[in-house]
Each structure stands twice: as structure tokens, then as C-alpha cells.
Amino acid sequence: MFDNLNLKLDKAFKTLKGTGKITEINVATTVKEIRRALIDADVNYKVAKEVTDTIKEEALGRDVLIAVSPGQLLIKITQEELTKLMGETKVDVNIKGDPAVVLISGLQGSGKTTFSGKFASYLKKQGRQVLLVACDIYRPAAIDQLKVLGEQIGVEVYSEPENKNALEIANNAIAYAKKTGKKTVIVDTAGRLAVDEQMMKEIEALKKALNPSETLFVVDAMTGQDAVNTAKTFDERLNFDGVVLTKLDGDTRGGAAISIRHVVNKPIKFISTGEKMENLDVFHPDRMAQRILGMGDVISLVERAQQTFDEDEAKRINAKIRKNQFNFDDFLSQLEQIKKMGNIKDLMGMIPGMGKAMKGLDIDDDSFRPIEAIIRSMTPLERENPDVIDGSRRKRIATGSGRTITEVNNLMKQFGDMRKLMKQMNKMGGAQKALGNIMPNMGRR
């Protein structure tokens, strides 16, 4: 999402490299480039000017330490100001009540239904009993979509397909939730345009009658500055509690993520990427600022891993690593766990310095398919004991997987190198780290 912005900001900071101190002239040049980069990223002009004026003022008011270059200082100041612009600290959702009611609102096609499923999965992992409510009575197959998502994550969906009264459905759902002991009710509503007065009155009536503990406005980040303007219009009618930015993995300039908090004065609470139910992150302004500046986001990466990886499976893998018995079955298992964490390119971008290295590379979940095809073409004996795979077996595996013998040989070599490194790292207590560092590069030449 922020590739182009990161590139332009990096270029702006380079104008200060080689200078021994910050002056009004060199800061003015750099700040001008920063402002231009933000505007190009679809940040509101007034917001971009305000934040860059503050950056300039802060930079001229600070002394440059001997150990810190002017460029490094300006990066730090820019990070601080971007963090403030996006809200400084994360804001939790309010899910109090018996049951707690969360009302989901937004434009047509913004990703409300998918987010509802992701949010239900997020709450379920926290041990809450959740009920999804299908109140989109207008879009064809909306109810079916929610049911499919509910089945996928193991959450019950309440619907009344023949009922065309959204308020009545929601009230009946809450009564059902109380009866069945569900502690959280997520009401997925129909998408509506801000100019559609009848539809806006419906969502207003829903909020007034349900008195939800939390009202979230879901907005498609790919709509850029229009997303900010729409959020402002909806907030005037609904006074929602927080924003959810969806489709942040798309080809978007990111301006909505940067300026929506400042313009609407409502916190961003979640960011969503992709279609997988696991692809939902709590929004942390400081971490997002780091990602914008190419510093990565290791904390979020670790949190995703903790949510995804099975503790018992991790212990089993560690035991096999210690005994030097890690095989292709184990590798395939770990591959599936990594894929559950989200888009591979997005994950790699969370590692400091990797964002620039990944620039222009087309890496997605499909990148693992050749590896999976090769491994699944092996016999159980071969997966369990990679050392038995000789030349004739490699030829058969290549034929069975539809890959070339060269690809099979490359995978075998990389897997062998990985096992050797894991063995070495195991002696130093870092086998898991070795596995995490190597796996994203498996299968690449």
C-alpha cells in the first residue's frame, strides 16, 4: 500500500545526507518533498501542509547530536508526527453489555460482510460467544455470503430470509442471543450511499433502537480521499465510534489511512487485508508510521504468528529439530501455518529493510504452489526420510508434480541447507529463528 510513498519519502530524506547540520534551507527543501509525497499519496492538502509545517518547526528547534545525522533526526520527527496524525495510540473496541451489540455500517462494496466474519473470528479467539446477524436485506446472496463465512469460522449466523425489515431482524437476533447465551452480537447491515436518504434513515433507526456498544464504519482504503469525505458524511448522521480500513493490500496510495483520523476525529480501530479470516489487525498508529517510513513492523508480525501457530505443533517441531529429524511433512505443516498468517509480501514487508528489497517482486501465496506440488508428489517414505531421494526418485517426483528436475534439485538443495543451518542454530538455541528466516526464500532462484 505504501510502496510509492515510502520511496518518495526516502528520496526526500536523502537530500539531507552528507550535511553536517540542519539549516532552514535544507529542511525547507526536504519538507517540501515530504509534503509532495503525502499529497501524491492522496492525503488531504491541508492535512499534509499542517503536518509538514510541524515537522519543519520541530526540526529547526532541535539540536543534532553527534551520533545522529540530520537525515536520521528528520526521519524520527516525521515518524512522531505521522503517529500523532493517525491517533498516537490504539483505541480498543467497546464490547460491553449482555449481549454487547456491534453495528457494522459503510458504503456498498466496502467489505462490511467480510469484515463482520473476520471480527467474529477475532472475538471468538478471545473466548467470546458470538452471533452474526444478517441484516443486509437488499443485496442478492448477502445472507448466503455471511452464512458461508460463519460456517468457515464456526460462528452461528442468525437470518430471516423472508423478512424485509432490518430492525425487526436485529431485535429478534438480540432476543435469540440472550436465549442462547451469546455475549456479542455483530449486526451486518446493507451498504448504502450517503446521498440515499431512505437508506441513511434506516441505519439511523437501527442505531437508535439497538443502542449498540460499538458502531463501526467500514471504508475501502482504495477509494483514497473520497473515503475520508464519505466517513465525515456518515459520522454526521451516525456519530460512529471507530473506522475499519479494508483492502489495504490493494493498489491504493494510502492517503485514507494517514488522514482519516485527523479529518473525522474518530479512531481507526482495525485494518483489513485480503479475504482470509485471519487477515485482520488492530490498528496501531506508531506501527503504521514505522511501516510508512520503511522501518517494518516486527511486533505485529510476532502477534500474527502467535495467533496463527499452534503451540502443541510448535513443541512437536522443536523436538524434531533438536533430534535433527525435521522432514518434508514437517516443512509442509509449517508452510500451511505461514500461509494462514496472511499475504506473504505483506508479511515480508513487516521485516525492517525488506520493504525496499521486495520492491517490484511479485510474491504471493501462489509462490508456494510449486514447492507444495513437489512435496505432495513424494511418497510417505520420501517425505519422512528425505535422504532416500536419489536421482531416479527425483525424476519421478518432477514428472508427478509437473515441475522440472532442476526445480526439484533446487528444493532438495535448499531443504538440505536449511536442515544444516537449523542443526547449527539448534546448538545456539535459535532453530526456530533459522526456520523463520529461511522459509520465505524457499523455492526462489
C-alpha positions, 0 to 999 in steps of 0.5 A: 500500500505504501510502496510509492510513498515510502520511496518518495519519502526516502528520496526526500530524506536523502537530500539531507545526507552528507550535511553536517547540520540542519539549516532552514534551507535544507529542511525547507527543501526536504519538507517540501518533498515530504509534503509532495509525497503525502499529497501524491499519496492522496492525503488531504492538502491541508492535512499534509501542509499542517503536518509538514509545517510541524515537522519543519518547526520541530526540526529547526528547534532541535539540536543534532547530536553527534551520533545522529545525522540530520537525515536520521533526526528528520526521519524520527520527527516525521515518524512522531508526527505521522503517529500523532496524525493517525491517533498516537495510540490504539483505541480498543473496541467497546464490547460491553453489555449482555449481549454487547451489540456491534453495528457494522455500517459503510458504503456498498462494496466496502467489505462490511460482510467480510469484515463482520466474519473476520471480527467474529473470528477475532472475538471468538479467539478471545473466548467470546460467544458470538452471533452474526446477524444478517441484516443486509436485506437488499443485496442478492446472496448477502445472507448466503455470503455471511452464512458461508463465512460463519460456517468457515469460522464456526460462528452461528449466523442468525437470518430471516430470509423472508423478512424485509425489515432490518430492525425487526431482524436485529431485535429478534437476533438480540432476543435469540442471543440472550436465549442462547447465551451469546455475549456479542452480537455483530449486526451486518447491515446493507451498504448504502450511499450517503446521498440515499436518504431512505437508506441513511434513515434506516441505519439511523433507526437501527442505531437508535433502537439497538443502542449498540456498544460499538458502531463501526464504519467500514471504508475501502482504503482504495477509494483514497480521499473520497473515503475520508469525505464519505466517513465525515458524511456518515459520522454526521448522521451516525456519530460512529465510534471507530473506522475499519480500513479494508483492502489495504493490500490493494493498489491504493496510495494510502492517503485514507489511512494517514488522514482519516483520523485527523479529518473525522476525529474518530479512531481507526480501530482495525485494518483489513487485508485480503479475504482470509479470516485471519487477515485482520489487525488492530490498528496501531498508529506508531506501527503504521508510521514505522511501516510508512517510513520503511522501518517494518513492523516486527511486533505485529508480525510476532502477534500474527504468528502467535495467533496463527501457530499452534503451540502443541505443533510448535513443541512437536517441531522443536523436538524434531529439530533438536533430534535433527529429524525435521522432514518434508511433512514437517516443512509442509505443516509449517508452510500451511501455518505461514500461509494462514498468517496472511499475504506473504509480501505483506508479511515480508514487508513487516521485516525492517529493510525488506520493504525496499528489497521486495520492491517490484517482486511479485510474491504471493501465496501462489509462490508456494504452489510449486514447492507444495506440488513437489512435496505432495508428489513424494511418497510417505517414505520420501517425505519422512526420510528425505535422504532416500531421494536419489536421482531416479526418485527425483525424476519421478517426483518432477514428472508427478508434480509437473515441475522440472528436475532442476526445480526439484534439485533446487528444493532438495538443495535448499531443504538440505541447507536449511536442515544444516543451518537449523542443526547449527542454530539448534546448538545456539538455541535459535532453530526456530529463528533459522526456520523463520528466516529461511522459509520465505526464500524457499523455492526462489532462484 
